[in-house]
Structures are given as structure tokens and as C-alpha cells.
Amino acid sequence: MRSRTKPYAPSSSTGRSISAAPRYSKYLLARDGLEVSLSSVKRTLRRNGFGRSSPWKKWHQYPPRPLPKTPGTLVEIDTVWDRVPEGRLYVYTLLDVCSRWAYALPCLAINTHHSLGFVDEARRKSPFSFQTLQSDHGSEFSKWFTKRLNERGLVHRHSRVRQPNDNAHLERFNRTLQDECLKRLSRSLKAWRTGIPLCTSTTTIPSAHI
């Protein structure tokens, strides 16, 4: 019969010490010469009613994913970047799932304000109106970004955690952009701003199954 306790679980006295001072338990245990892993501390705290999520914590909402039957119904948005630590360059990318219309814009930094500016620019360039934008959980697509989109009459949904196929169309486009465009351009913001529009206007975006 399998044992109900783990072989390296903290003793009952150690558990009482953790529960007595939940905020400083690991420090106090180390001071007293007791070596306990951080996972054991967290597990003991949860077992005794500590460490619960804050009631003020905001979680991402997942509105229903619309079927992309018409252009603009579902538009995927993301960012890509080169792997050079110093002077890193970024590219905002956006793709309409129905029509495969895509837009990309390079920049020196990414944040919520730049994300909103990119969407506004894409809306001006697009031949159709956007309805729902879908992004990952990056900080550049946070609650502030969602609120600003809602003020513009747009719906913003996040892709599901550990579901890479949610943004499969745009992920495929990003790979094509990196392999067939960015690798052939000089690594500078000026070169990217000149070359990327030419690449995206002539690139055929392959289908991706969801």
C-alpha cells in the first residue's frame, strides 16, 4: 500500500513552526538550522489556511472565441523580438484569421501604450473594422490595454494558458516573418521599418489548423 506521507515531508514540529510565523517562516527555520524547501513551506501554509489568493487579485477573462467567418471578427496580436540582449529590437504583429490580412511594425520597446498605438495604426491601415482582438498574457497586453480597447468598442480576449494553438495562425506568420524577412535585413530599426512592409505585402500566409 502506498504511503500517505512523503519521505522528505517536514515533521509536525516544523509544520507548527511554519504556521506560527507564515510570513517569515523560511527565514526563521533557516536561522534555527532547519533546512526546508520553499515548496514544503508553501504546501504547509496552504494546508493550514494561509497563502490564499488575494480577493483583490484580477484574473484574465476569456470571452467566447468567435468564429472568424468575416474579416475583423477575430484578429490575433503578438510581439516578436531578436535574441540579442543589447539594443534588442521588437516587432508588433497582427493577423486577421479570416482574410489572413497581416500588419507588422518594428519598435525599440514594447508596453501597453505602444500596444495600443499599434492597434490604432493597424485599424487605420486595415480595409475592414476589428471586432475581437486576441493576445497572449504578456505584460504589454494587460488590463490597461484591455480597458482602452473596450473604450474603442473592441473586445479583447487572452489566449488560454498552455493552449499554443489558440494563436496558431499568427505564430505561423511570425515564423515566416523571422525566417524570410528579418534574417535577410540589416539589424537596425531603420532597415526593419523599410523592409518589413515590403515583406508583409508579398508574403503568402499559410493556413494553420486550430
Short mmCIF file of the C-alpha atoms (twelve columns), coordinates in Angstrom:
data_MODEL
# 
_entry.id   MODEL 
# 
loop_
_atom_site.group_PDB 
_atom_site.id 
_atom_site.type_symbol 
_atom_site.label_atom_id 
_atom_site.label_alt_id 
_atom_site.label_comp_id 
_atom_site.label_asym_id 
_atom_site.label_seq_id 
_atom_site.Cartn_x 
_atom_site.Cartn_y 
_atom_site.Cartn_z 
_atom_site.pdbx_PDB_model_num 
ATOM 1   C CA . MET A 1   0.000   0.000  0.000   1 
ATOM 2   C CA . ARG A 2   1.378   3.415  -0.944  1 
ATOM 3   C CA . SER A 3   2.383   5.651  1.967   1 
ATOM 4   C CA . ARG A 4   0.192   8.716  2.519   1 
ATOM 5   C CA . THR A 5   3.164   10.864 3.542   1 
ATOM 6   C CA . LYS A 6   6.166   11.923 1.527   1 
ATOM 7   C CA . PRO A 7   9.563   10.608 2.726   1 
ATOM 8   C CA . TYR A 8   11.008  14.145 2.977   1 
ATOM 9   C CA . ALA A 9   7.920   15.894 4.365   1 
ATOM 10  C CA . PRO A 10  8.592   18.311 7.256   1 
ATOM 11  C CA . SER A 11  7.954   16.969 10.759  1 
ATOM 12  C CA . SER A 12  4.914   18.015 12.783  1 
ATOM 13  C CA . SER A 13  7.056   20.357 14.925  1 
ATOM 14  C CA . THR A 14  8.458   22.012 11.807  1 
ATOM 15  C CA . GLY A 15  4.930   22.357 10.437  1 
ATOM 16  C CA . ARG A 16  3.850   24.116 13.646  1 
ATOM 17  C CA . SER A 17  6.811   26.483 13.326  1 
ATOM 18  C CA . ILE A 18  5.842   27.350 9.765   1 
ATOM 19  C CA . SER A 19  2.208   28.001 10.705  1 
ATOM 20  C CA . ALA A 20  3.202   30.131 13.696  1 
ATOM 21  C CA . ALA A 21  5.041   32.679 11.540  1 
ATOM 22  C CA . PRO A 22  3.784   32.304 7.957   1 
ATOM 23  C CA . ARG A 23  5.361   35.475 6.534   1 
ATOM 24  C CA . TYR A 24  8.867   34.786 7.823   1 
ATOM 25  C CA . SER A 25  8.772   31.017 8.218   1 
ATOM 26  C CA . LYS A 26  11.594  30.102 5.823   1 
ATOM 27  C CA . TYR A 27  13.920  32.729 7.315   1 
ATOM 28  C CA . LEU A 28  13.163  31.655 10.888  1 
ATOM 29  C CA . LEU A 29  13.590  27.979 10.094  1 
ATOM 30  C CA . ALA A 30  16.951  28.620 8.432   1 
ATOM 31  C CA . ARG A 31  18.026  30.682 11.448  1 
ATOM 32  C CA . ASP A 32  17.214  27.733 13.704  1 
ATOM 33  C CA . GLY A 33  19.165  25.354 11.485  1 
ATOM 34  C CA . LEU A 34  16.174  23.682 9.822   1 
ATOM 35  C CA . GLU A 35  16.534  23.224 6.065   1 
ATOM 36  C CA . VAL A 36  13.105  23.116 4.423   1 
ATOM 37  C CA . SER A 37  12.380  23.654 0.741   1 
ATOM 38  C CA . LEU A 38  10.220  26.574 -0.349  1 
ATOM 39  C CA . SER A 39  7.650   24.176 -1.833  1 
ATOM 40  C CA . SER A 40  7.294   22.462 1.562   1 
ATOM 41  C CA . VAL A 41  6.762   25.827 3.241   1 
ATOM 42  C CA . LYS A 42  4.048   26.804 0.734   1 
ATOM 43  C CA . ARG A 43  2.363   23.402 0.983   1 
ATOM 44  C CA . THR A 44  2.287   23.575 4.785   1 
ATOM 45  C CA . LEU A 45  0.877   27.106 4.719   1 
ATOM 46  C CA . ARG A 46  -1.895  26.094 2.313   1 
ATOM 47  C CA . ARG A 47  -2.744  23.090 4.474   1 
ATOM 48  C CA . ASN A 48  -3.208  25.391 7.453   1 
ATOM 49  C CA . GLY A 49  -5.260  28.022 5.671   1 
ATOM 50  C CA . PHE A 50  -2.503  30.511 4.803   1 
ATOM 51  C CA . GLY A 51  -1.299  31.705 1.418   1 
ATOM 52  C CA . ARG A 52  -4.690  32.031 -0.206  1 
ATOM 53  C CA . SER A 53  -5.125  34.284 -3.231  1 
ATOM 54  C CA . SER A 54  -5.909  37.908 -2.530  1 
ATOM 55  C CA . PRO A 55  -9.597  38.805 -3.026  1 
ATOM 56  C CA . TRP A 56  -8.371  41.832 -4.955  1 
ATOM 57  C CA . LYS A 57  -6.389  39.857 -7.491  1 
ATOM 58  C CA . LYS A 58  -7.744  40.300 -11.015 1 
ATOM 59  C CA . TRP A 59  -7.801  37.316 -13.309 1 
ATOM 60  C CA . HIS A 60  -7.927  37.405 -17.079 1 
ATOM 61  C CA . GLN A 61  -11.344 36.804 -18.544 1 
ATOM 62  C CA . TYR A 62  -11.920 34.502 -21.511 1 
ATOM 63  C CA . PRO A 63  -14.875 35.726 -23.571 1 
ATOM 64  C CA . PRO A 64  -16.118 33.124 -26.075 1 
ATOM 65  C CA . ARG A 65  -13.822 32.768 -29.068 1 
ATOM 66  C CA . PRO A 66  -15.796 33.999 -32.092 1 
ATOM 67  C CA . LEU A 67  -15.861 32.023 -35.317 1 
ATOM 68  C CA . PRO A 68  -13.877 34.007 -37.907 1 
ATOM 69  C CA . LYS A 69  -16.486 33.889 -40.657 1 
ATOM 70  C CA . THR A 70  -15.970 37.502 -41.759 1 
ATOM 71  C CA . PRO A 71  -12.898 39.788 -41.789 1 
ATOM 72  C CA . GLY A 72  -12.291 41.534 -38.474 1 
ATOM 73  C CA . THR A 73  -14.269 39.051 -36.389 1 
ATOM 74  C CA . LEU A 74  -11.109 37.614 -34.823 1 
ATOM 75  C CA . VAL A 75  -7.748  39.404 -35.038 1 
ATOM 76  C CA . GLU A 76  -4.663  37.929 -33.359 1 
ATOM 77  C CA . ILE A 77  -1.934  40.204 -31.986 1 
ATOM 78  C CA . ASP A 78  1.540   39.354 -30.704 1 
ATOM 79  C CA . THR A 79  5.162   40.544 -30.455 1 
ATOM 80  C CA . VAL A 80  8.411   39.037 -31.704 1 
ATOM 81  C CA . TRP A 81  11.976  40.096 -30.973 1 
ATOM 82  C CA . ASP A 82  15.533  39.247 -31.826 1 
ATOM 83  C CA . ARG A 83  17.681  37.369 -29.340 1 
ATOM 84  C CA . VAL A 84  20.412  39.996 -28.946 1 
ATOM 85  C CA . PRO A 85  20.426  41.234 -25.314 1 
ATOM 86  C CA . GLU A 86  21.872  44.670 -26.059 1 
ATOM 87  C CA . GLY A 87  19.781  47.000 -28.182 1 
ATOM 88  C CA . ARG A 88  17.006  44.468 -28.666 1 
ATOM 89  C CA . LEU A 89  14.522  45.157 -31.457 1 
ATOM 90  C CA . TYR A 90  10.840  44.227 -31.321 1 
ATOM 91  C CA . VAL A 91  8.085   43.782 -33.883 1 
ATOM 92  C CA . TYR A 92  4.385   44.040 -33.192 1 
ATOM 93  C CA . THR A 93  2.442   41.651 -35.420 1 
ATOM 94  C CA . LEU A 94  -1.264  41.367 -36.137 1 
ATOM 95  C CA . LEU A 95  -3.254  38.999 -38.341 1 
ATOM 96  C CA . ASP A 96  -6.924  38.649 -39.256 1 
ATOM 97  C CA . VAL A 97  -7.811  34.962 -39.099 1 
ATOM 98  C CA . CYS A 98  -10.495 35.085 -41.798 1 
ATOM 99  C CA . SER A 99  -8.804  37.108 -44.549 1 
ATOM 100 C CA . ARG A 100 -5.155  36.473 -43.494 1 
ATOM 101 C CA . TRP A 101 -4.560  40.222 -43.760 1 
ATOM 102 C CA . ALA A 102 -1.471  40.996 -41.674 1 
ATOM 103 C CA . TYR A 103 0.297   44.058 -40.359 1 
ATOM 104 C CA . ALA A 104 3.670   44.389 -38.609 1 
ATOM 105 C CA . LEU A 105 5.502   47.331 -37.071 1 
ATOM 106 C CA . PRO A 106 9.037   47.314 -35.569 1 
ATOM 107 C CA . CYS A 107 9.894   49.315 -32.448 1 
ATOM 108 C CA . LEU A 108 12.560  49.707 -29.763 1 
ATOM 109 C CA . ALA A 109 10.355  48.780 -26.785 1 
ATOM 110 C CA . ILE A 110 7.028   47.140 -26.003 1 
ATOM 111 C CA . ASN A 111 4.490   48.208 -23.378 1 
ATOM 112 C CA . THR A 112 0.754   48.751 -23.077 1 
ATOM 113 C CA . HIS A 113 0.891   52.248 -24.586 1 
ATOM 114 C CA . HIS A 114 2.869   51.072 -27.604 1 
ATOM 115 C CA . SER A 115 0.481   48.125 -27.979 1 
ATOM 116 C CA . LEU A 116 -2.497  50.466 -28.095 1 
ATOM 117 C CA . GLY A 117 -0.751  52.738 -30.590 1 
ATOM 118 C CA . PHE A 118 -0.008  49.727 -32.790 1 
ATOM 119 C CA . VAL A 119 -3.661  48.662 -32.777 1 
ATOM 120 C CA . ASP A 120 -4.782  52.185 -33.653 1 
ATOM 121 C CA . GLU A 121 -2.315  52.289 -36.542 1 
ATOM 122 C CA . ALA A 122 -3.419  48.848 -37.767 1 
ATOM 123 C CA . ARG A 123 -7.066  49.929 -37.673 1 
ATOM 124 C CA . ARG A 124 -6.242  52.903 -39.882 1 
ATOM 125 C CA . LYS A 125 -4.420  50.663 -42.362 1 
ATOM 126 C CA . SER A 126 -6.944  47.834 -42.369 1 
ATOM 127 C CA . PRO A 127 -9.621  47.643 -45.115 1 
ATOM 128 C CA . PHE A 128 -12.160 46.395 -42.534 1 
ATOM 129 C CA . SER A 129 -13.147 47.057 -38.907 1 
ATOM 130 C CA . PHE A 130 -11.874 44.999 -35.984 1 
ATOM 131 C CA . GLN A 131 -14.262 43.344 -33.550 1 
ATOM 132 C CA . THR A 132 -12.274 40.982 -31.291 1 
ATOM 133 C CA . LEU A 133 -8.535  41.040 -30.606 1 
ATOM 134 C CA . GLN A 134 -6.801  38.015 -29.126 1 
ATOM 135 C CA . SER A 135 -3.386  38.128 -27.460 1 
ATOM 136 C CA . ASP A 136 -1.241  36.108 -25.096 1 
ATOM 137 C CA . HIS A 137 -0.729  37.048 -21.443 1 
ATOM 138 C CA . GLY A 138 2.274   39.329 -21.969 1 
ATOM 139 C CA . SER A 139 2.518   42.453 -19.824 1 
ATOM 140 C CA . GLU A 140 2.133   44.583 -22.959 1 
ATOM 141 C CA . PHE A 141 -1.448  43.243 -23.237 1 
ATOM 142 C CA . SER A 142 -2.504  43.789 -19.641 1 
ATOM 143 C CA . LYS A 143 -5.688  45.141 -18.010 1 
ATOM 144 C CA . TRP A 144 -4.960  48.740 -19.024 1 
ATOM 145 C CA . PHE A 145 -4.707  47.655 -22.655 1 
ATOM 146 C CA . THR A 146 -7.991  45.733 -22.363 1 
ATOM 147 C CA . LYS A 147 -9.777  48.729 -20.879 1 
ATOM 148 C CA . ARG A 148 -8.583  51.078 -23.619 1 
ATOM 149 C CA . LEU A 149 -9.744  48.622 -26.297 1 
ATOM 150 C CA . ASN A 150 -13.156 48.350 -24.651 1 
ATOM 151 C CA . GLU A 151 -13.441 52.137 -24.758 1 
ATOM 152 C CA . ARG A 152 -12.903 51.886 -28.514 1 
ATOM 153 C CA . GLY A 153 -15.726 49.381 -28.858 1 
ATOM 154 C CA . LEU A 154 -13.394 46.376 -29.251 1 
ATOM 155 C CA . VAL A 155 -13.402 43.073 -27.385 1 
ATOM 156 C CA . HIS A 156 -10.083 41.799 -26.025 1 
ATOM 157 C CA . ARG A 157 -9.616  38.176 -25.048 1 
ATOM 158 C CA . HIS A 158 -6.478  36.357 -23.911 1 
ATOM 159 C CA . SER A 159 -5.452  33.014 -25.327 1 
ATOM 160 C CA . ARG A 160 -5.879  30.126 -22.943 1 
ATOM 161 C CA . VAL A 161 -2.922  29.178 -20.780 1 
ATOM 162 C CA . ARG A 162 -0.933  26.235 -22.177 1 
ATOM 163 C CA . GLN A 163 -3.005  26.256 -25.380 1 
ATOM 164 C CA . PRO A 164 -0.481  27.306 -28.080 1 
ATOM 165 C CA . ASN A 165 -2.938  26.524 -30.879 1 
ATOM 166 C CA . ASP A 166 -5.122  29.463 -29.846 1 
ATOM 167 C CA . ASN A 167 -2.833  31.824 -31.774 1 
ATOM 168 C CA . ALA A 168 -1.652  29.278 -34.348 1 
ATOM 169 C CA . HIS A 169 -2.250  31.483 -37.400 1 
ATOM 170 C CA . LEU A 170 -0.202  34.365 -36.055 1 
ATOM 171 C CA . GLU A 171 2.535   32.120 -34.671 1 
ATOM 172 C CA . ARG A 172 2.957   30.675 -38.166 1 
ATOM 173 C CA . PHE A 173 3.093   34.158 -39.651 1 
ATOM 174 C CA . ASN A 174 5.695   35.215 -37.056 1 
ATOM 175 C CA . ARG A 175 7.954   32.313 -38.036 1 
ATOM 176 C CA . THR A 176 7.600   33.192 -41.701 1 
ATOM 177 C CA . LEU A 177 8.398   36.835 -40.942 1 
ATOM 178 C CA . GLN A 178 11.516  35.905 -38.984 1 
ATOM 179 C CA . ASP A 179 12.821  33.299 -41.448 1 
ATOM 180 C CA . GLU A 180 12.045  35.038 -44.741 1 
ATOM 181 C CA . CYS A 181 12.359  38.690 -43.762 1 
ATOM 182 C CA . LEU A 182 14.188  39.634 -40.568 1 
ATOM 183 C CA . LYS A 183 17.126  37.315 -41.176 1 
ATOM 184 C CA . ARG A 184 17.724  38.975 -44.554 1 
ATOM 185 C CA . LEU A 185 17.589  42.548 -43.278 1 
ATOM 186 C CA . SER A 186 20.273  44.585 -41.558 1 
ATOM 187 C CA . ARG A 187 19.716  44.642 -37.854 1 
ATOM 188 C CA . SER A 188 18.559  48.229 -37.411 1 
ATOM 189 C CA . LEU A 189 15.241  49.896 -36.754 1 
ATOM 190 C CA . LYS A 190 15.503  51.878 -39.993 1 
ATOM 191 C CA . ALA A 191 16.136  48.766 -42.079 1 
ATOM 192 C CA . TRP A 192 13.275  46.913 -40.416 1 
ATOM 193 C CA . ARG A 193 10.840  49.787 -40.900 1 
ATOM 194 C CA . THR A 194 11.730  49.867 -44.597 1 
ATOM 195 C CA . GLY A 195 11.911  46.127 -45.250 1 
ATOM 196 C CA . ILE A 196 9.073   44.687 -43.154 1 
ATOM 197 C CA . PRO A 197 6.228   46.424 -45.081 1 
ATOM 198 C CA . LEU A 198 7.680   45.059 -48.319 1 
ATOM 199 C CA . CYS A 199 7.891   41.558 -46.872 1 
ATOM 200 C CA . THR A 200 4.372   41.519 -45.418 1 
ATOM 201 C CA . SER A 201 2.847   42.855 -48.647 1 
ATOM 202 C CA . THR A 202 4.345   39.987 -50.689 1 
ATOM 203 C CA . THR A 203 4.333   37.168 -48.140 1 
ATOM 204 C CA . THR A 204 1.751   34.425 -48.546 1 
ATOM 205 C CA . ILE A 205 0.476   33.477 -45.134 1 
ATOM 206 C CA . PRO A 206 -0.019  29.702 -44.945 1 
ATOM 207 C CA . SER A 207 -3.032  28.142 -43.309 1 
ATOM 208 C CA . ALA A 208 -2.772  26.875 -39.761 1 
ATOM 209 C CA . HIS A 209 -5.245  24.437 -38.273 1 
ATOM 210 C CA . ILE A 210 -6.750  25.097 -34.878 1 
# 
